[in-house]
Amino acid sequence: MKTEALYDIFSANNGICTDTRNITPNCIFFALKGDNFNGNAFAEEAIKKGAFKTIIDEKEFHKDTGETILVDDVLKILQELALFHRKKLNLPIIALTGSNGKTTTKELINAVLSQKYKTTATKGNLNNHIGVPLTLLSMDKSTEIGIVEMGANHPNEIARLCEIAMPDFGYITNFGKAHLEGFGSLEGVVNAKTELYEHLKKHGKTVFINEEDPIQIKRSNGMKKIVFCEKQEGKLKLLEASNKVKVQFKDVEIQSNLIGVYNFPNIAAAISMGDYFGVSEEKIKHAIEGYFSSNNRSQLLEKNGNKIILDAYNANPSSMLAALENFKQAEGENKILFLGDMFELGNDADAEHQNIINFLEDNSLGEVYIVGSNFHKTLIKSPQIHKYKSFEDLKIQLEKNPQKDKFILIKASRGMALERIMDIL
């Protein structure tokens, strides 16, 4: 089936679904496949639950009743449909990627721009080769600005996502030691992320640049750009970051609910985009001050007398060091750190985990509990650093020694699920 014909079916019905647990009446079910699932096997179930059509790519599941549409590759046709839809809507799209802070920045941008426009943004972190098409297909004629988060762990992925989303504006949060297993090195990370710049430059589009980042400045040479940073005294500057970040934009002071100086560029990017798109200072202030982080991302919580920074959604060497630097500067007594393994580091895993230990031993941040097979292999000299191979081992220790009236940082990669500590505290 040609994309145009499928688009007519899409336009006349009720959206897209890729999971039979979330079927809506008259949706189109795309039978995607993965390492551990085959959506084709659920095509009949999708119809029974109310889907109008199912798109499949395995002939054995095809029915002559007209309920199934057989294509060569379901994922490819989903991406082609998303691109066709994006061209039909012809609206401005902002794309963002980076090693750290993508989702928080995306949510801040959405909070600011939605003060004036009808926006549609990536939900959660659905930022891959499936999530980006689904985000585009969730936009409709009422959408005035689209905000698309792009993630990658291998070269050429950002380039492909740009071909689907065709962004008009772009922003890279930063370049850090994330997904080294797929990118090979920090230089590999930079090359992969700046595929966004290459696409924007090729099509004469605009990039937002944090002037404090020399890599952004170098790699965006010759591009149409909008520059922001704390050097712009009188327009946008950092006032406070020892706990919650406070900034001044023009003559307006904005008190955010985000912690850590590493969140300043995220806030600054959202403010800069709001200013560019004509959102008033008062509405920008309202949006930033009304935004609260969630999903274990830099959340500031209290429990059993403990003040807790919960940052257990993700971790890599760059974000881990930034969190430790911030915790070092943060005001508070009786500090305790719970740190878990950082994943997807490949051959650099041992060295990067040891680097974190070396930093902890060179900087007295408080009592430290490290957990995970990678951290367990590190060499430790300090009596303040205690290591545990598994979460269960750490759990036994915490249950024997309840924590109270402490200032606590919890930081780890998502796979460690270190937020479970909250149930013990």
Order of alpha helices (4+ residues) and beta strands (2+ residues): alpha-beta-beta-alpha-beta-beta-alpha-beta-alpha-beta-alpha-beta-alpha-beta-alpha-alpha-alpha-beta-alpha-beta-beta-beta-beta-alpha-alpha-beta-beta-alpha-beta-alpha-beta-alpha-beta-alpha-beta-alpha
